[in-house]
Amino acid sequence: MPETTPDAAKALCERIRIALGKITWPRHPERKVTVSIGIAGSDGSCIIDAAKWVEAADSNLYAAKTNGRNRVVCSPVDGNLALAQAS
């Protein structure tokens, strides 16, 4: 999401997660729809290759799953460092 801060991306993904949670499957109404989302972002210019961005987002996705699922984990990326911050 170009021109989107990590906080704004996290807020958007939280709205998506909540909206998905309100969906009822017609064939299985007892089952809830959940989603785990990993985000890596920067508030400004950050020179990191695409593989590092994907690696950081993937790491946050696994942190979301490991810490209970159905959550958004977002971390800022500075240089080559990304630290997961669970919501």
PyMOL Python script that loads the backbone (N, CA, C, O; Angstrom):
from pymol import cmd

cmd.read_pdbstr("""\
ATOM      1  N   MET A   1       0.845  -1.166   0.000  1.00  0.00           N
ATOM      2  CA  MET A   1       0.000   0.000   0.000  1.00  0.00           C
ATOM      3  C   MET A   1       0.896   1.237   0.000  1.00  0.00           C
ATOM      4  O   MET A   1       1.215   1.776   1.060  1.00  0.00           O
ATOM      5  N   PRO A   2       1.295   1.680  -1.174  1.00  0.00           N
ATOM      6  CA  PRO A   2       2.154   2.859  -1.254  1.00  0.00           C
ATOM      7  C   PRO A   2       1.515   4.070  -0.570  1.00  0.00           C
ATOM      8  O   PRO A   2       0.292   4.207  -0.535  1.00  0.00           O
ATOM      9  N   GLU A   3       2.350   4.925  -0.040  1.00  0.00           N
ATOM     10  CA  GLU A   3       1.895   6.165   0.609  1.00  0.00           C
ATOM     11  C   GLU A   3       0.995   5.893   1.818  1.00  0.00           C
ATOM     12  O   GLU A   3       0.151   6.719   2.167  1.00  0.00           O
ATOM     13  N   THR A   4       1.178   4.739   2.450  1.00  0.00           N
ATOM     14  CA  THR A   4       0.389   4.373   3.630  1.00  0.00           C
ATOM     15  C   THR A   4       1.350   4.089   4.775  1.00  0.00           C
ATOM     16  O   THR A   4       2.273   3.288   4.626  1.00  0.00           O
ATOM     17  N   THR A   5       1.143   4.730   5.902  1.00  0.00           N
ATOM     18  CA  THR A   5       2.010   4.486   7.062  1.00  0.00           C
ATOM     19  C   THR A   5       1.704   3.109   7.643  1.00  0.00           C
ATOM     20  O   THR A   5       0.626   2.562   7.411  1.00  0.00           O
ATOM     21  N   PRO A   6       2.644   2.549   8.395  1.00  0.00           N
ATOM     22  CA  PRO A   6       2.367   1.258   9.043  1.00  0.00           C
ATOM     23  C   PRO A   6       1.120   1.312   9.937  1.00  0.00           C
ATOM     24  O   PRO A   6       0.338   0.361   9.959  1.00  0.00           O
ATOM     25  N   ASP A   7       0.930   2.403  10.666  1.00  0.00           N
ATOM     26  CA  ASP A   7      -0.244   2.513  11.537  1.00  0.00           C
ATOM     27  C   ASP A   7      -1.538   2.540  10.732  1.00  0.00           C
ATOM     28  O   ASP A   7      -2.523   1.920  11.130  1.00  0.00           O
ATOM     29  N   ALA A   8      -1.549   3.253   9.600  1.00  0.00           N
ATOM     30  CA  ALA A   8      -2.743   3.306   8.756  1.00  0.00           C
ATOM     31  C   ALA A   8      -3.003   1.946   8.112  1.00  0.00           C
ATOM     32  O   ALA A   8      -4.155   1.532   7.987  1.00  0.00           O
ATOM     33  N   ALA A   9      -1.948   1.253   7.706  1.00  0.00           N
ATOM     34  CA  ALA A   9      -2.102  -0.088   7.121  1.00  0.00           C
ATOM     35  C   ALA A   9      -2.658  -1.051   8.160  1.00  0.00           C
ATOM     36  O   ALA A   9      -3.529  -1.868   7.859  1.00  0.00           O
ATOM     37  N   LYS A  10      -2.153  -0.951   9.378  1.00  0.00           N
ATOM     38  CA  LYS A  10      -2.642  -1.824  10.452  1.00  0.00           C
ATOM     39  C   LYS A  10      -4.109  -1.543  10.748  1.00  0.00           C
ATOM     40  O   LYS A  10      -4.891  -2.474  10.943  1.00  0.00           O
ATOM     41  N   ALA A  11      -4.492  -0.263  10.785  1.00  0.00           N
ATOM     42  CA  ALA A  11      -5.892   0.093  11.040  1.00  0.00           C
ATOM     43  C   ALA A  11      -6.799  -0.466   9.941  1.00  0.00           C
ATOM     44  O   ALA A  11      -7.870  -0.996  10.235  1.00  0.00           O
ATOM     45  N   LEU A  12      -6.379  -0.352   8.685  1.00  0.00           N
ATOM     46  CA  LEU A  12      -7.160  -0.891   7.578  1.00  0.00           C
ATOM     47  C   LEU A  12      -7.301  -2.410   7.706  1.00  0.00           C
ATOM     48  O   LEU A  12      -8.394  -2.954   7.550  1.00  0.00           O
ATOM     49  N   CYS A  13      -6.198  -3.078   7.989  1.00  0.00           N
ATOM     50  CA  CYS A  13      -6.240  -4.544   8.120  1.00  0.00           C
ATOM     51  C   CYS A  13      -7.089  -4.979   9.307  1.00  0.00           C
ATOM     52  O   CYS A  13      -7.735  -6.025   9.245  1.00  0.00           O
ATOM     53  N   GLU A  14      -7.102  -4.208  10.379  1.00  0.00           N
ATOM     54  CA  GLU A  14      -7.979  -4.508  11.523  1.00  0.00           C
ATOM     55  C   GLU A  14      -9.439  -4.400  11.106  1.00  0.00           C
ATOM     56  O   GLU A  14     -10.256  -5.234  11.495  1.00  0.00           O
ATOM     57  N   ARG A  15      -9.777  -3.376  10.314  1.00  0.00           N
ATOM     58  CA  ARG A  15     -11.158  -3.248   9.833  1.00  0.00           C
ATOM     59  C   ARG A  15     -11.535  -4.440   8.956  1.00  0.00           C
ATOM     60  O   ARG A  15     -12.650  -4.954   9.049  1.00  0.00           O
ATOM     61  N   ILE A  16     -10.615  -4.877   8.110  1.00  0.00           N
ATOM     62  CA  ILE A  16     -10.858  -6.047   7.267  1.00  0.00           C
ATOM     63  C   ILE A  16     -11.053  -7.291   8.123  1.00  0.00           C
ATOM     64  O   ILE A  16     -11.969  -8.078   7.885  1.00  0.00           O
ATOM     65  N   ARG A  17     -10.181  -7.470   9.130  1.00  0.00           N
ATOM     66  CA  ARG A  17     -10.279  -8.633  10.017  1.00  0.00           C
ATOM     67  C   ARG A  17     -11.614  -8.668  10.736  1.00  0.00           C
ATOM     68  O   ARG A  17     -12.239  -9.724  10.836  1.00  0.00           O
ATOM     69  N   ILE A  18     -12.054  -7.530  11.235  1.00  0.00           N
ATOM     70  CA  ILE A  18     -13.334  -7.443  11.944  1.00  0.00           C
ATOM     71  C   ILE A  18     -14.500  -7.723  10.991  1.00  0.00           C
ATOM     72  O   ILE A  18     -15.437  -8.438  11.346  1.00  0.00           O
ATOM     73  N   ALA A  19     -14.440  -7.159   9.783  1.00  0.00           N
ATOM     74  CA  ALA A  19     -15.507  -7.384   8.797  1.00  0.00           C
ATOM     75  C   ALA A  19     -15.597  -8.861   8.420  1.00  0.00           C
ATOM     76  O   ALA A  19     -16.693  -9.408   8.303  1.00  0.00           O
ATOM     77  N   LEU A  20     -14.449  -9.505   8.229  1.00  0.00           N
ATOM     78  CA  LEU A  20     -14.457 -10.932   7.915  1.00  0.00           C
ATOM     79  C   LEU A  20     -15.047 -11.754   9.058  1.00  0.00           C
ATOM     80  O   LEU A  20     -15.716 -12.761   8.824  1.00  0.00           O
ATOM     81  N   GLY A  21     -14.799 -11.325  10.290  1.00  0.00           N
ATOM     82  CA  GLY A  21     -15.322 -12.029  11.453  1.00  0.00           C
ATOM     83  C   GLY A  21     -16.832 -11.987  11.554  1.00  0.00           C
ATOM     84  O   GLY A  21     -17.428 -12.798  12.263  1.00  0.00           O
ATOM     85  N   LYS A  22     -17.461 -11.054  10.854  1.00  0.00           N
ATOM     86  CA  LYS A  22     -18.923 -10.941  10.879  1.00  0.00           C
ATOM     87  C   LYS A  22     -19.595 -11.791   9.808  1.00  0.00           C
ATOM     88  O   LYS A  22     -20.821 -11.885   9.766  1.00  0.00           O
ATOM     89  N   ILE A  23     -18.795 -12.409   8.943  1.00  0.00           N
ATOM     90  CA  ILE A  23     -19.350 -13.229   7.871  1.00  0.00           C
ATOM     91  C   ILE A  23     -19.824 -14.572   8.434  1.00  0.00           C
ATOM     92  O   ILE A  23     -19.150 -15.192   9.257  1.00  0.00           O
ATOM     93  N   THR A  24     -20.978 -14.996   7.978  1.00  0.00           N
ATOM     94  CA  THR A  24     -21.510 -16.305   8.347  1.00  0.00           C
ATOM     95  C   THR A  24     -21.517 -17.185   7.111  1.00  0.00           C
ATOM     96  O   THR A  24     -22.045 -16.798   6.069  1.00  0.00           O
ATOM     97  N   TRP A  25     -20.941 -18.351   7.225  1.00  0.00           N
ATOM     98  CA  TRP A  25     -20.960 -19.314   6.125  1.00  0.00           C
ATOM     99  C   TRP A  25     -22.343 -19.946   6.073  1.00  0.00           C
ATOM    100  O   TRP A  25     -22.780 -20.523   7.069  1.00  0.00           O
ATOM    101  N   PRO A  26     -23.043 -19.862   4.955  1.00  0.00           N
ATOM    102  CA  PRO A  26     -24.386 -20.447   4.883  1.00  0.00           C
ATOM    103  C   PRO A  26     -24.412 -21.946   5.187  1.00  0.00           C
ATOM    104  O   PRO A  26     -25.341 -22.421   5.840  1.00  0.00           O
ATOM    105  N   ARG A  27     -23.430 -22.683   4.735  1.00  0.00           N
ATOM    106  CA  ARG A  27     -23.424 -24.133   4.955  1.00  0.00           C
ATOM    107  C   ARG A  27     -22.886 -24.524   6.326  1.00  0.00           C
ATOM    108  O   ARG A  27     -23.135 -25.636   6.792  1.00  0.00           O
ATOM    109  N   HIS A  28     -22.156 -23.629   6.973  1.00  0.00           N
ATOM    110  CA  HIS A  28     -21.570 -23.915   8.290  1.00  0.00           C
ATOM    111  C   HIS A  28     -21.672 -22.674   9.183  1.00  0.00           C
ATOM    112  O   HIS A  28     -20.649 -22.076   9.517  1.00  0.00           O
ATOM    113  N   PRO A  29     -22.873 -22.283   9.569  1.00  0.00           N
ATOM    114  CA  PRO A  29     -23.029 -21.050  10.345  1.00  0.00           C
ATOM    115  C   PRO A  29     -22.343 -21.084  11.710  1.00  0.00           C
ATOM    116  O   PRO A  29     -22.132 -20.037  12.322  1.00  0.00           O
ATOM    117  N   GLU A  30     -21.998 -22.264  12.186  1.00  0.00           N
ATOM    118  CA  GLU A  30     -21.321 -22.369  13.487  1.00  0.00           C
ATOM    119  C   GLU A  30     -19.838 -22.020  13.398  1.00  0.00           C
ATOM    120  O   GLU A  30     -19.194 -21.796  14.423  1.00  0.00           O
ATOM    121  N   ARG A  31     -19.295 -21.974  12.197  1.00  0.00           N
ATOM    122  CA  ARG A  31     -17.878 -21.668  12.008  1.00  0.00           C
ATOM    123  C   ARG A  31     -17.676 -20.174  11.767  1.00  0.00           C
ATOM    124  O   ARG A  31     -18.424 -19.537  11.026  1.00  0.00           O
ATOM    125  N   LYS A  32     -16.655 -19.641  12.408  1.00  0.00           N
ATOM    126  CA  LYS A  32     -16.325 -18.227  12.228  1.00  0.00           C
ATOM    127  C   LYS A  32     -15.227 -18.078  11.181  1.00  0.00           C
ATOM    128  O   LYS A  32     -14.356 -18.937  11.045  1.00  0.00           O
ATOM    129  N   VAL A  33     -15.286 -16.984  10.455  1.00  0.00           N
ATOM    130  CA  VAL A  33     -14.232 -16.650   9.504  1.00  0.00           C
ATOM    131  C   VAL A  33     -13.197 -15.831  10.264  1.00  0.00           C
ATOM    132  O   VAL A  33     -13.528 -14.825  10.893  1.00  0.00           O
ATOM    133  N   THR A  34     -11.944 -16.266  10.202  1.00  0.00           N
ATOM    134  CA  THR A  34     -10.865 -15.533  10.854  1.00  0.00           C
ATOM    135  C   THR A  34      -9.746 -15.299   9.856  1.00  0.00           C
ATOM    136  O   THR A  34      -9.665 -15.965   8.824  1.00  0.00           O
ATOM    137  N   VAL A  35      -8.888 -14.347  10.176  1.00  0.00           N
ATOM    138  CA  VAL A  35      -7.741 -14.057   9.319  1.00  0.00           C
ATOM    139  C   VAL A  35      -6.586 -13.564  10.181  1.00  0.00           C
ATOM    140  O   VAL A  35      -6.771 -12.799  11.127  1.00  0.00           O
ATOM    141  N   SER A  36      -5.400 -14.021   9.829  1.00  0.00           N
ATOM    142  CA  SER A  36      -4.171 -13.525  10.448  1.00  0.00           C
ATOM    143  C   SER A  36      -3.433 -12.748   9.367  1.00  0.00           C
ATOM    144  O   SER A  36      -3.319 -13.203   8.229  1.00  0.00           O
ATOM    145  N   ILE A  37      -2.929 -11.564   9.736  1.00  0.00           N
ATOM    146  CA  ILE A  37      -2.286 -10.681   8.757  1.00  0.00           C
ATOM    147  C   ILE A  37      -0.943 -10.209   9.300  1.00  0.00           C
ATOM    148  O   ILE A  37      -0.835  -9.814  10.461  1.00  0.00           O
ATOM    149  N   GLY A  38       0.071 -10.253   8.454  1.00  0.00           N
ATOM    150  CA  GLY A  38       1.391  -9.733   8.782  1.00  0.00           C
ATOM    151  C   GLY A  38       1.704  -8.541   7.897  1.00  0.00           C
ATOM    152  O   GLY A  38       1.544  -8.603   6.678  1.00  0.00           O
ATOM    153  N   ILE A  39       2.150  -7.456   8.514  1.00  0.00           N
ATOM    154  CA  ILE A  39       2.460  -6.224   7.791  1.00  0.00           C
ATOM    155  C   ILE A  39       3.862  -5.769   8.161  1.00  0.00           C
ATOM    156  O   ILE A  39       4.264  -5.847   9.322  1.00  0.00           O
ATOM    157  N   ALA A  40       4.602  -5.295   7.171  1.00  0.00           N
ATOM    158  CA  ALA A  40       5.883  -4.619   7.395  1.00  0.00           C
ATOM    159  C   ALA A  40       5.800  -3.301   6.658  1.00  0.00           C
ATOM    160  O   ALA A  40       5.387  -3.267   5.499  1.00  0.00           O
ATOM    161  N   GLY A  41       6.179  -2.224   7.302  1.00  0.00           N
ATOM    162  CA  GLY A  41       6.041  -0.929   6.653  1.00  0.00           C
ATOM    163  C   GLY A  41       7.055   0.080   7.138  1.00  0.00           C
ATOM    164  O   GLY A  41       7.822  -0.167   8.069  1.00  0.00           O
ATOM    165  N   SER A  42       7.037   1.221   6.479  1.00  0.00           N
ATOM    166  CA  SER A  42       7.961   2.298   6.804  1.00  0.00           C
ATOM    167  C   SER A  42       7.219   3.627   6.738  1.00  0.00           C
ATOM    168  O   SER A  42       6.349   3.819   5.887  1.00  0.00           O
ATOM    169  N   ASP A  43       7.566   4.544   7.639  1.00  0.00           N
ATOM    170  CA  ASP A  43       6.966   5.874   7.639  1.00  0.00           C
ATOM    171  C   ASP A  43       7.617   6.805   6.616  1.00  0.00           C
ATOM    172  O   ASP A  43       7.123   7.907   6.380  1.00  0.00           O
ATOM    173  N   GLY A  44       8.694   6.380   6.024  1.00  0.00           N
ATOM    174  CA  GLY A  44       9.386   7.224   5.045  1.00  0.00           C
ATOM    175  C   GLY A  44      10.167   6.372   4.082  1.00  0.00           C
ATOM    176  O   GLY A  44       9.880   5.188   3.905  1.00  0.00           O
ATOM    177  N   SER A  45      11.144   6.970   3.467  1.00  0.00           N
ATOM    178  CA  SER A  45      11.978   6.226   2.528  1.00  0.00           C
ATOM    179  C   SER A  45      12.774   5.163   3.272  1.00  0.00           C
ATOM    180  O   SER A  45      13.332   5.406   4.342  1.00  0.00           O
ATOM    181  N   CYS A  46      12.808   3.997   2.681  1.00  0.00           N
ATOM    182  CA  CYS A  46      13.532   2.883   3.281  1.00  0.00           C
ATOM    183  C   CYS A  46      14.059   2.030   2.142  1.00  0.00           C
ATOM    184  O   CYS A  46      13.280   1.493   1.355  1.00  0.00           O
ATOM    185  N   ILE A  47      15.366   1.901   2.049  1.00  0.00           N
ATOM    186  CA  ILE A  47      15.965   1.160   0.949  1.00  0.00           C
ATOM    187  C   ILE A  47      16.213  -0.277   1.386  1.00  0.00           C
ATOM    188  O   ILE A  47      17.230  -0.599   2.000  1.00  0.00           O
ATOM    189  N   ILE A  48      15.248  -1.130   1.051  1.00  0.00           N
ATOM    190  CA  ILE A  48      15.346  -2.562   1.347  1.00  0.00           C
ATOM    191  C   ILE A  48      14.823  -3.280   0.112  1.00  0.00           C
ATOM    192  O   ILE A  48      13.844  -2.851  -0.498  1.00  0.00           O
ATOM    193  N   ASP A  49      15.480  -4.373  -0.251  1.00  0.00           N
ATOM    194  CA  ASP A  49      15.005  -5.083  -1.440  1.00  0.00           C
ATOM    195  C   ASP A  49      13.692  -5.810  -1.143  1.00  0.00           C
ATOM    196  O   ASP A  49      13.341  -6.038   0.015  1.00  0.00           O
ATOM    197  N   ALA A  50      12.982  -6.164  -2.203  1.00  0.00           N
ATOM    198  CA  ALA A  50      11.653  -6.763  -2.084  1.00  0.00           C
ATOM    199  C   ALA A  50      11.658  -8.024  -1.223  1.00  0.00           C
ATOM    200  O   ALA A  50      10.720  -8.257  -0.461  1.00  0.00           O
ATOM    201  N   ALA A  51      12.695  -8.829  -1.338  1.00  0.00           N
ATOM    202  CA  ALA A  51      12.760 -10.073  -0.564  1.00  0.00           C
ATOM    203  C   ALA A  51      12.761  -9.790   0.940  1.00  0.00           C
ATOM    204  O   ALA A  51      12.148 -10.536   1.703  1.00  0.00           O
ATOM    205  N   LYS A  52      13.435  -8.732   1.374  1.00  0.00           N
ATOM    206  CA  LYS A  52      13.456  -8.379   2.807  1.00  0.00           C
ATOM    207  C   LYS A  52      12.081  -7.911   3.276  1.00  0.00           C
ATOM    208  O   LYS A  52      11.668  -8.219   4.394  1.00  0.00           O
ATOM    209  N   TRP A  53      11.364  -7.161   2.418  1.00  0.00           N
ATOM    210  CA  TRP A  53      10.012  -6.727   2.775  1.00  0.00           C
ATOM    211  C   TRP A  53       9.105  -7.943   2.963  1.00  0.00           C
ATOM    212  O   TRP A  53       8.367  -8.033   3.943  1.00  0.00           O
ATOM    213  N   VAL A  54       9.169  -8.869   2.020  1.00  0.00           N
ATOM    214  CA  VAL A  54       8.338 -10.075   2.095  1.00  0.00           C
ATOM    215  C   VAL A  54       8.725 -10.898   3.320  1.00  0.00           C
ATOM    216  O   VAL A  54       7.854 -11.418   4.019  1.00  0.00           O
ATOM    217  N   GLU A  55      10.006 -11.016   3.580  1.00  0.00           N
ATOM    218  CA  GLU A  55      10.480 -11.765   4.752  1.00  0.00           C
ATOM    219  C   GLU A  55       9.950 -11.150   6.049  1.00  0.00           C
ATOM    220  O   GLU A  55       9.532 -11.876   6.951  1.00  0.00           O
ATOM    221  N   ALA A  56       9.964  -9.821   6.147  1.00  0.00           N
ATOM    222  CA  ALA A  56       9.479  -9.146   7.352  1.00  0.00           C
ATOM    223  C   ALA A  56       7.971  -9.340   7.511  1.00  0.00           C
ATOM    224  O   ALA A  56       7.498  -9.624   8.611  1.00  0.00           O
ATOM    225  N   ALA A  57       7.216  -9.189   6.426  1.00  0.00           N
ATOM    226  CA  ALA A  57       5.767  -9.380   6.494  1.00  0.00           C
ATOM    227  C   ALA A  57       5.430 -10.835   6.828  1.00  0.00           C
ATOM    228  O   ALA A  57       4.517 -11.100   7.610  1.00  0.00           O
ATOM    229  N   ASP A  58       6.170 -11.776   6.234  1.00  0.00           N
ATOM    230  CA  ASP A  58       5.951 -13.191   6.496  1.00  0.00           C
ATOM    231  C   ASP A  58       6.253 -13.524   7.953  1.00  0.00           C
ATOM    232  O   ASP A  58       5.527 -14.299   8.576  1.00  0.00           O
ATOM    233  N   SER A  59       7.303 -12.952   8.489  1.00  0.00           N
ATOM    234  CA  SER A  59       7.645 -13.154   9.892  1.00  0.00           C
ATOM    235  C   SER A  59       6.508 -12.655  10.793  1.00  0.00           C
ATOM    236  O   SER A  59       6.167 -13.293  11.789  1.00  0.00           O
ATOM    237  N   ASN A  60       5.933 -11.513  10.429  1.00  0.00           N
ATOM    238  CA  ASN A  60       4.822 -10.971  11.215  1.00  0.00           C
ATOM    239  C   ASN A  60       3.567 -11.831  11.079  1.00  0.00           C
ATOM    240  O   ASN A  60       2.798 -11.964  12.031  1.00  0.00           O
ATOM    241  N   LEU A  61       3.360 -12.413   9.902  1.00  0.00           N
ATOM    242  CA  LEU A  61       2.228 -13.323   9.715  1.00  0.00           C
ATOM    243  C   LEU A  61       2.368 -14.531  10.639  1.00  0.00           C
ATOM    244  O   LEU A  61       1.403 -14.928  11.292  1.00  0.00           O
ATOM    245  N   TYR A  62       3.558 -15.113  10.695  1.00  0.00           N
ATOM    246  CA  TYR A  62       3.773 -16.262  11.581  1.00  0.00           C
ATOM    247  C   TYR A  62       3.654 -15.860  13.044  1.00  0.00           C
ATOM    248  O   TYR A  62       3.191 -16.654  13.862  1.00  0.00           O
ATOM    249  N   ALA A  63       4.065 -14.637  13.389  1.00  0.00           N
ATOM    250  CA  ALA A  63       3.887 -14.157  14.767  1.00  0.00           C
ATOM    251  C   ALA A  63       2.401 -14.053  15.094  1.00  0.00           C
ATOM    252  O   ALA A  63       1.984 -14.387  16.203  1.00  0.00           O
ATOM    253  N   ALA A  64       1.599 -13.590  14.130  1.00  0.00           N
ATOM    254  CA  ALA A  64       0.147 -13.499  14.348  1.00  0.00           C
ATOM    255  C   ALA A  64      -0.451 -14.875  14.586  1.00  0.00           C
ATOM    256  O   ALA A  64      -1.292 -15.047  15.468  1.00  0.00           O
ATOM    257  N   LYS A  65      -0.024 -15.845  13.809  1.00  0.00           N
ATOM    258  CA  LYS A  65      -0.542 -17.201  13.964  1.00  0.00           C
ATOM    259  C   LYS A  65      -0.088 -17.822  15.278  1.00  0.00           C
ATOM    260  O   LYS A  65      -0.875 -18.471  15.968  1.00  0.00           O
ATOM    261  N   THR A  66       1.171 -17.626  15.622  1.00  0.00           N
ATOM    262  CA  THR A  66       1.747 -18.210  16.834  1.00  0.00           C
ATOM    263  C   THR A  66       1.131 -17.612  18.099  1.00  0.00           C
ATOM    264  O   THR A  66       0.983 -18.305  19.105  1.00  0.00           O
ATOM    265  N   ASN A  67       0.775 -16.335  18.049  1.00  0.00           N
ATOM    266  CA  ASN A  67       0.264 -15.640  19.233  1.00  0.00           C
ATOM    267  C   ASN A  67      -1.257 -15.672  19.343  1.00  0.00           C
ATOM    268  O   ASN A  67      -1.845 -14.809  19.995  1.00  0.00           O
ATOM    269  N   GLY A  68      -1.894 -16.644  18.721  1.00  0.00           N
ATOM    270  CA  GLY A  68      -3.324 -16.821  18.926  1.00  0.00           C
ATOM    271  C   GLY A  68      -4.186 -16.715  17.692  1.00  0.00           C
ATOM    272  O   GLY A  68      -5.394 -16.937  17.779  1.00  0.00           O
ATOM    273  N   ARG A  69      -3.626 -16.389  16.558  1.00  0.00           N
ATOM    274  CA  ARG A  69      -4.380 -16.275  15.301  1.00  0.00           C
ATOM    275  C   ARG A  69      -5.430 -15.175  15.365  1.00  0.00           C
ATOM    276  O   ARG A  69      -5.663 -14.566  16.409  1.00  0.00           O
ATOM    277  N   ASN A  70      -6.056 -14.939  14.217  1.00  0.00           N
ATOM    278  CA  ASN A  70      -7.102 -13.922  14.091  1.00  0.00           C
ATOM    279  C   ASN A  70      -6.642 -12.578  14.650  1.00  0.00           C
ATOM    280  O   ASN A  70      -7.309 -11.976  15.491  1.00  0.00           O
ATOM    281  N   ARG A  71      -5.497 -12.127  14.167  1.00  0.00           N
ATOM    282  CA  ARG A  71      -4.944 -10.848  14.616  1.00  0.00           C
ATOM    283  C   ARG A  71      -4.065 -10.258  13.532  1.00  0.00           C
ATOM    284  O   ARG A  71      -3.697 -10.926  12.566  1.00  0.00           O
ATOM    285  N   VAL A  72      -3.738  -8.991  13.718  1.00  0.00           N
ATOM    286  CA  VAL A  72      -2.853  -8.272  12.806  1.00  0.00           C
ATOM    287  C   VAL A  72      -1.565  -7.972  13.556  1.00  0.00           C
ATOM    288  O   VAL A  72      -1.600  -7.446  14.669  1.00  0.00           O
ATOM    289  N   VAL A  73      -0.428  -8.304  12.952  1.00  0.00           N
ATOM    290  CA  VAL A  73       0.872  -7.974  13.529  1.00  0.00           C
ATOM    291  C   VAL A  73       1.592  -7.085  12.526  1.00  0.00           C
ATOM    292  O   VAL A  73       1.753  -7.434  11.356  1.00  0.00           O
ATOM    293  N   CYS A  74       2.015  -5.938  13.012  1.00  0.00           N
ATOM    294  CA  CYS A  74       2.658  -4.941  12.160  1.00  0.00           C
ATOM    295  C   CYS A  74       3.976  -4.518  12.787  1.00  0.00           C
ATOM    296  O   CYS A  74       4.071  -4.370  14.006  1.00  0.00           O
ATOM    297  N   SER A  75       4.984  -4.326  11.960  1.00  0.00           N
ATOM    298  CA  SER A  75       6.243  -3.813  12.473  1.00  0.00           C
ATOM    299  C   SER A  75       6.807  -2.793  11.504  1.00  0.00           C
ATOM    300  O   SER A  75       6.668  -2.927  10.288  1.00  0.00           O
ATOM    301  N   PRO A  76       7.447  -1.767  12.058  1.00  0.00           N
ATOM    302  CA  PRO A  76       8.145  -0.812  11.205  1.00  0.00           C
ATOM    303  C   PRO A  76       9.429  -1.437  10.688  1.00  0.00           C
ATOM    304  O   PRO A  76      10.031  -2.278  11.356  1.00  0.00           O
ATOM    305  N   VAL A  77       9.837  -1.036   9.526  1.00  0.00           N
ATOM    306  CA  VAL A  77      11.080  -1.523   8.941  1.00  0.00           C
ATOM    307  C   VAL A  77      12.029  -0.340   8.839  1.00  0.00           C
ATOM    308  O   VAL A  77      11.706   0.662   8.202  1.00  0.00           O
ATOM    309  N   ASP A  78      13.179  -0.445   9.452  1.00  0.00           N
ATOM    310  CA  ASP A  78      14.230   0.558   9.375  1.00  0.00           C
ATOM    311  C   ASP A  78      15.521  -0.147   9.016  1.00  0.00           C
ATOM    312  O   ASP A  78      15.958  -1.039   9.743  1.00  0.00           O
ATOM    313  N   GLY A  79      16.127   0.226   7.931  1.00  0.00           N
ATOM    314  CA  GLY A  79      17.347  -0.460   7.507  1.00  0.00           C
ATOM    315  C   GLY A  79      17.029  -1.905   7.223  1.00  0.00           C
ATOM    316  O   GLY A  79      16.226  -2.197   6.337  1.00  0.00           O
ATOM    317  N   ASN A  80      17.637  -2.814   7.952  1.00  0.00           N
ATOM    318  CA  ASN A  80      17.402  -4.238   7.750  1.00  0.00           C
ATOM    319  C   ASN A  80      16.721  -4.880   8.948  1.00  0.00           C
ATOM    320  O   ASN A  80      16.779  -6.099   9.108  1.00  0.00           O
ATOM    321  N   LEU A  81      16.071  -4.075   9.798  1.00  0.00           N
ATOM    322  CA  LEU A  81      15.519  -4.602  11.036  1.00  0.00           C
ATOM    323  C   LEU A  81      14.013  -4.456  11.048  1.00  0.00           C
ATOM    324  O   LEU A  81      13.490  -3.381  10.752  1.00  0.00           O
ATOM    325  N   ALA A  82      13.311  -5.519  11.385  1.00  0.00           N
ATOM    326  CA  ALA A  82      11.862  -5.473  11.588  1.00  0.00           C
ATOM    327  C   ALA A  82      11.548  -6.237  12.874  1.00  0.00           C
ATOM    328  O   ALA A  82      11.959  -7.386  13.037  1.00  0.00           O
ATOM    329  N   LEU A  83      10.831  -5.601  13.769  1.00  0.00           N
ATOM    330  CA  LEU A  83      10.477  -6.237  15.035  1.00  0.00           C
ATOM    331  C   LEU A  83       8.960  -6.376  15.114  1.00  0.00           C
ATOM    332  O   LEU A  83       8.243  -5.389  14.947  1.00  0.00           O
ATOM    333  N   ALA A  84       8.464  -7.576  15.363  1.00  0.00           N
ATOM    334  CA  ALA A  84       7.026  -7.819  15.429  1.00  0.00           C
ATOM    335  C   ALA A  84       6.429  -7.173  16.671  1.00  0.00           C
ATOM    336  O   ALA A  84       6.985  -7.262  17.765  1.00  0.00           O
ATOM    337  N   GLN A  85       5.297  -6.528  16.482  1.00  0.00           N
ATOM    338  CA  GLN A  85       4.552  -5.918  17.572  1.00  0.00           C
ATOM    339  C   GLN A  85       3.107  -6.395  17.462  1.00  0.00           C
ATOM    340  O   GLN A  85       2.356  -5.896  16.624  1.00  0.00           O
ATOM    341  N   ALA A  86       2.714  -7.347  18.289  1.00  0.00           N
ATOM    342  CA  ALA A  86       1.367  -7.926  18.211  1.00  0.00           C
ATOM    343  C   ALA A  86       0.327  -6.906  18.640  1.00  0.00           C
ATOM    344  O   ALA A  86       0.571  -6.063  19.503  1.00  0.00           O
ATOM    345  N   SER A  87      -0.832  -7.004  18.018  1.00  0.00           N
ATOM    346  CA  SER A  87      -1.941  -6.111  18.405  1.00  0.00           C
ATOM    347  C   SER A  87      -2.846  -6.790  19.383  1.00  0.00           C
ATOM    348  O   SER A  87      -3.832  -6.201  19.824  1.00  0.00           O
TER     349      SER A  87
END
""", "prot")
cmd.dss("prot")
cmd.show_as("cartoon", "prot")
cmd.util.cbc("prot")
cmd.orient("prot")
